[in-house]
Every structure is written in structure tokens, then in C-alpha cells.
Amino acid sequence: MNLSTTYLGLPLKNPLVAGASPLSGKLDTCRRLEDGGAAAIVLHSLFEEQITRQQVAEFAHTEYHSNQFAEATSYFPELDDYRLGPDHYLEHIATVKAACDIPVIASLNGSTTGGWIEHAKLIEKAGADALELNVYYVATDPTESGSQVERRVYEIVSSVREIIEIPISVKLSQNYSSPAHFCVQLGSLGANGVVLFNRFYQPDIDIEELDVAHRLDLSNSTELRLRLRWAAILYGHMHGDISLSGGVHTVEDCIKALMAGATTIQLASVLLKYGPEHIATLTHGIARWLIDHEYESLDQLRGSMSHQHCPDPAAYERGNYLKTLQLWNV
Ligand SMILES: Cc1cc2nc3c(=O)[nH]c(=O)nc-3n(C[C@H](O)[C@H](O)[C@H](O)COP(=O)(O)O)c2cc1C
């Protein structure tokens, strides 16, 4: 069974992409991802704060303003060993590109319309095949409206589109008031695809230490459902690809993601749990499933459970909501 596909204009041998995670931070694990069957690798993110911090350090060094900007970057943690600084990140792109034959997608993570955006040009020059822009942002300011938040993302995407030619995808959260409209707008501004969705790492409270407890639990398949819904809603409407990220662990999860309309599926937790070699289990499983269920191609499957042929998707969603509530009978 031929599983090849095209994502962001890049030909891929299958729809399984190694999503941004510590696995892409080192060359040997990138090689293992390729050997394991990943069709492309998304590098872990370079953060706006890392770029700003470097710019501030250079400025402070030359201009004698050492403490002035300390507060702005003080919430940002010290970098651990897989988080490469801005210059090393560019070197890492070039090294991974030289060592791997599959497309390498860099990830730039920021939320303001500041100078960090310029770094996209350097990423392109370093040889990345595409750029994933992660606009992770938690809207904490009660005076800031949803449309202001959205407008800022539009500005970021437009600015990046103006300065680079490689394809761009935008990794989003689900927390926009109208995600489908938002994604369509991003497509019209030049984004070649969207990644649904960022995982929001929910803070916990340490009641003894009176502190915020940072926890990173790996995902499980229940997180997939949110993504299935939005991929199914968006499929056929956006000028660009849908990459699904979050909660894909099994062959059945992959089939569901494709049925909902995903062009590619990004894997992170499952690879951290079972290792890059697990990708081959999933690709073989997808091919087997398609043959057993008499599908002739991936395209025949893709989007087959989307909302594209639903005359009134909003009413359909309300209907499903009611049906689900009725599942509980006491
Ligand atoms: C340890 C870890 C590190 C991650 N680092 C990044 C990152 O640097 N940039 C990014 O966009 N996403 C990052 N992610 C998010 C993943 O790419 C992915 O979107 C998310 O984990 C959901 O997919 P999953 O259910 O397959 O884990 C990270 C996830 C994990 C678990």
C-alpha cells in the first residue's frame, strides 16, 4: 500500500511526522527517527525568549545596560541540555539536514510581533525545509480582547510570510473563539498549513510549598478527540494542510486522524514512551488496516469522516452534544 503524501508542498513517504520534542534535539535521535520510518522531523522549538535573551545580552555587553531588561526574561527557565541557543539551533538544522534525507521542519515559538521574527530568515538560510510557527500564548490580560489576540497572530504570520519563501505551518491552541475561521484566515495570509493543537501544560498548585507545580504528563488517546473534532470541521475549508498533533498512540488513532481529514500526524508522547522504532509499527499497521478494509489509497480514507458533506455542522455538533448527555442514565 502506497502511503506517500504531500505536506506543506513537501513529498513525504508516509503521513507520520516526528513532532517537536526532545527527540529532535540531538542528532543521534534524529537519525533514529528517520531509520524508524518518520516521514519528516519537526525540530524542538527555538523560543522568542531565547532570541530576545541573546539580543539583550549582546546589547548589555556593548551598551552597558546590564540589569535593565532582567525582569522581562526572568520567568524564562535556564536552558537544559537539549535546548540549543539561537546560534546552535541554526547549526543543528544544518547538521540534521546533512545527516538525514527526510524533510526537516524547524520550529520557532513566539507570541509577540517583535524582532525574534527576523530569525525565520536565518532558519531558512540554515537549510530548513519548512518552518512551524508555534504561537503558544495564554491570554491573561482582561483588557485584551479575543480579536486583538488573533490579530497579533495574523501579524506574526504575515511578517514571517514576507521574509521567507519556505512553507510555513502554524501550531495553534484550541482556545480561539472561532478556530475554523481563524485557520481559514491564516491560510489566506500565506500559511501553508495548521497544526492542531498545542497541548496546554496545566499548572498544578503545591499546597505545602505554596508554589506552582510544573508537570508534564505524556498524552493518551483521549486527547485525540478534541483534535478529531476540529480537523473534521476544518477539512475542505482551509487553503492548506491540517497536521494533527496530540493523543495519537495507536494504529486506530492514526486511522481516525486521517478519516477526520489530517494530512499528516505528528507523534511525540508515543515516541518518548516506546522509542522512534514505534513509527514502523504504526506505518505497517496503517497499511494493513487499509488493505483489510479494502481501501485503495490514503486519499480515499482522508476526510471521509469530516464535516465536509454535513449540511449543517453546527446543528450536528449540538445534536451530538445532546446524544452524549443522554448516555448517562441514573
Ligand atoms: C517533552 C516534550 C517537549 C516538547 N517540546 C515541544 C517544543 O519544543 N515545541 C513544540 O511546538 N511542541 C513541543 N512539544 C509538544 C509536542 O510537539 C506535541 O504537540 C504534544 O506533545 C502533543 O502530541 P503527543 O500527544 O503526541 O505528545 C513537546 C512535547 C513534549 C512531551
The ligand as an ORCA input file, in Angstrom:
! r2SCAN-3c Opt
* xyz 0 1
  C       8.818     16.699     26.423
  C       8.089     17.440     25.352
  C       8.696     18.526     24.745
  C       8.031     19.243     23.746
  N       8.647     20.301     23.143
  C       7.980     20.994     22.174
  C       8.607     22.083     21.504
  O       9.766     22.406     21.724
  N       7.862     22.754     20.599
  C       6.570     22.417     20.271
  O       5.953     23.049     19.417
  N       5.976     21.369     20.880
  C       6.641     20.663     21.813
  N       6.031     19.608     22.416
  C       4.630     19.294     22.062
  C       4.548     18.165     21.036
  O       5.183     18.506     19.822
  C       3.085     17.782     20.757
  O       2.424     18.869     20.139
  C       2.302     17.426     22.004
  O       3.098     16.667     22.917
  C       1.076     16.608     21.649
  O       1.421     15.429     20.955
  P       1.505     13.996     21.673
  O       0.185     13.675     22.214
  O       1.937     13.067     20.561
  O       2.548     14.117     22.732
  C       6.704     18.862     23.376
  C       6.117     17.750     23.985
  C       6.793     17.038     24.948
  C       6.116     15.841     25.568
*
